[in-house]
Amino acid sequence: MQRIDDIRDAVAKALEERGFDNRKFLGEIRDGQRDDGPYMIGALACAQLCRMEVAAE
């Protein structure tokens, strides 16, 4: 799996690209304070699925 810091940054960047501009919230995502939130849970699940697909090949 990718490093958790990379996933946090990717989630924050994706939200920014979609027009989300709450800097405090984005900073909390990047700092790991929102790992139990829906954005990070979804990203971690996706990363795990991608990892499983690569292992199956």
C-alpha distances in whole Angstrom, upper triangle without the diagonal:
4,6,8,11,10,9,13,14,14,15,18,19,19,21,23,23,25,27,26,28,28,27,27,24,22,22,21,18,17,19,16,20,19,15,18,19,19,17,14,14,14,11,9,10,10,6,7,10,9,6,10,12,11,11,14,16
4,6,8,7,7,10,11,11,13,15,16,16,19,20,21,23,25,24,25,25,24,24,22,19,20,19,16,15,16,15,18,17,15,17,18,18,16,13,14,14,11,9,12,11,7,9,12,10,9,13,14,13,14,17,18
4,5,5,7,9,10,11,13,15,16,17,19,20,21,23,25,24,24,24,22,22,20,18,17,17,14,12,13,12,16,16,13,16,18,18,16,13,14,15,12,10,14,14,10,12,15,14,12,16,18,17,17,21,22
4,5,5,6,9,10,11,12,14,15,17,18,20,21,23,21,22,21,20,19,17,15,15,14,11,10,10,9,12,12,9,13,14,15,13,10,12,13,10,8,12,13,10,12,15,15,14,17,19,18,19,22,24
4,5,5,6,9,10,11,12,14,16,17,18,20,21,20,20,19,17,17,16,13,12,12,10,7,8,8,12,12,11,14,15,17,14,11,14,15,12,11,15,15,13,15,18,17,17,20,22,21,22,25,26
4,5,5,6,9,10,10,12,14,15,16,18,20,19,20,20,18,18,17,14,14,14,11,9,11,11,15,14,13,16,16,17,14,11,14,14,11,11,14,13,11,14,16,15,15,18,20,19,20,23,24
4,5,5,6,9,10,10,12,14,15,17,19,17,18,18,17,18,15,13,13,13,10,9,11,10,13,12,10,13,13,13,10,8,11,11,7,7,11,10,8,11,14,13,13,17,18,18,19,22,23
4,5,5,6,9,10,11,12,14,16,17,15,16,15,14,14,12,9,10,9,6,5,8,7,10,9,8,12,11,12,9,7,10,11,8,9,13,13,11,14,17,16,17,20,21,21,23,26,27
4,5,5,6,8,10,10,12,14,15,14,14,15,13,14,12,9,9,11,8,6,9,10,13,12,12,15,14,15,12,10,14,14,11,12,16,15,13,17,19,18,18,22,23,22,24,27,28
4,5,5,6,9,10,10,12,14,14,15,16,15,16,14,11,12,13,10,9,13,13,15,13,13,16,15,14,11,10,13,12,9,11,14,12,11,15,16,15,16,20,20,20,22,25,25
4,5,5,6,9,10,11,13,11,13,13,13,14,11,9,11,11,8,8,12,11,13,11,11,13,11,11,7,7,10,10,7,10,13,12,12,15,16,16,17,20,21,21,24,26,27
4,5,5,6,9,10,11,9,10,10,10,11,9,6,8,9,6,7,10,11,12,11,12,14,12,13,9,9,13,13,11,13,16,15,15,18,20,19,21,24,25,25,27,29,30
4,5,5,6,9,10,9,10,12,11,14,12,8,11,13,10,10,13,14,16,14,15,18,16,15,12,12,16,15,12,15,18,16,16,20,21,19,21,24,25,25,27,29,30
4,5,5,6,9,9,11,13,13,15,13,10,13,15,12,12,16,16,17,15,16,18,15,14,10,12,14,13,11,14,16,14,15,18,19,18,20,23,23,23,26,28,28
4,5,5,7,5,8,10,11,13,10,8,12,13,10,12,15,15,16,13,15,16,13,12,9,11,14,13,12,15,17,16,17,20,21,21,23,25,25,26,29,30,31
4,5,5,5,6,9,9,12,11,8,11,13,12,12,16,17,17,16,17,19,17,16,13,15,18,17,15,18,21,19,20,23,24,23,25,28,28,29,31,33,33
4,5,7,9,12,13,16,15,12,15,17,15,15,19,20,21,19,20,22,19,18,14,16,19,17,16,19,21,19,20,23,24,22,25,28,27,28,31,32,32
4,6,9,12,14,16,14,12,16,17,15,17,20,20,21,18,20,21,18,16,13,16,18,16,16,19,21,19,20,24,24,23,26,28,28,28,31,33,33
4,6,9,11,14,13,12,15,17,16,17,20,21,21,19,21,22,19,18,15,18,21,19,18,22,23,22,23,27,27,26,29,31,31,32,35,36,36
4,6,9,11,9,9,12,14,13,14,17,18,17,15,18,19,16,15,13,15,18,17,17,20,22,21,22,25,26,26,28,30,31,32,34,36,36
4,6,9,9,8,11,13,13,14,16,18,17,16,19,20,17,17,15,17,20,20,19,22,24,24,24,28,29,28,30,33,33,34,37,38,39
4,6,5,6,9,10,11,13,14,16,15,14,17,18,15,16,14,16,19,20,19,22,24,24,25,27,29,29,31,33,34,35,37,39,40
4,5,5,6,9,10,10,12,14,13,13,16,18,16,18,15,16,20,21,19,22,24,24,24,27,29,29,30,33,34,34,37,39,40
4,6,5,6,9,10,10,12,11,11,15,16,15,17,15,16,19,20,20,21,24,25,25,27,29,29,31,33,35,35,37,39,40
4,5,5,6,9,10,11,9,8,12,13,11,13,11,12,16,17,16,18,21,21,22,24,26,26,28,30,31,32,34,36,37
4,5,5,6,9,10,10,9,12,14,12,13,11,11,15,16,15,17,20,20,20,22,24,24,26,28,29,30,32,34,35
4,5,5,6,9,9,9,12,15,14,16,14,13,17,18,17,18,21,21,21,24,26,26,27,29,31,31,33,35,36
4,5,5,6,5,6,9,11,11,13,12,11,14,16,15,16,19,20,20,22,25,25,26,28,30,30,32,34,36
4,5,5,6,5,7,10,9,11,9,8,11,13,12,13,16,17,16,19,21,21,22,25,26,27,28,31,32
4,6,8,8,9,13,12,14,12,10,14,15,13,14,17,18,17,19,22,21,22,25,26,26,28,31,32
4,6,8,9,12,13,16,14,12,15,17,15,15,19,20,19,21,24,24,24,27,29,28,30,32,34
4,5,6,9,10,13,12,9,12,14,13,13,16,17,16,18,21,21,21,24,26,26,27,30,32
4,6,8,9,12,12,10,12,15,15,15,18,19,19,20,23,24,24,26,29,29,30,32,34
4,5,5,9,8,7,9,12,12,12,15,17,17,18,21,22,22,24,26,27,28,31,33
4,6,8,8,5,7,10,10,9,12,14,14,15,18,19,19,21,23,24,25,27,29
4,7,8,7,6,10,11,10,12,15,15,16,18,20,20,22,24,25,26,28,30
4,6,6,6,9,10,11,12,14,16,17,18,20,21,23,24,26,27,29,31
4,6,5,6,8,10,10,12,14,15,16,18,20,21,22,24,26,27,29
4,6,5,6,9,10,11,12,14,15,17,18,20,21,23,25,26,28
4,5,5,6,8,10,10,12,14,15,16,18,20,21,22,24,26
4,6,5,6,9,10,11,12,14,15,16,18,20,21,23,25
4,5,5,6,9,10,11,12,14,15,16,18,20,21,23
4,5,5,6,9,10,11,12,14,15,17,18,20,22
4,5,5,6,9,10,10,12,14,15,17,18,20
4,5,5,6,9,10,11,12,14,15,17,19
4,5,5,6,9,10,11,12,14,15,17
4,5,5,6,9,10,11,12,14,16
4,5,5,6,9,10,11,12,15
4,5,5,6,9,10,11,13
4,5,5,6,9,10,11
4,5,5,6,9,10
4,5,5,6,9
4,5,5,7
4,5,5
4,6
4
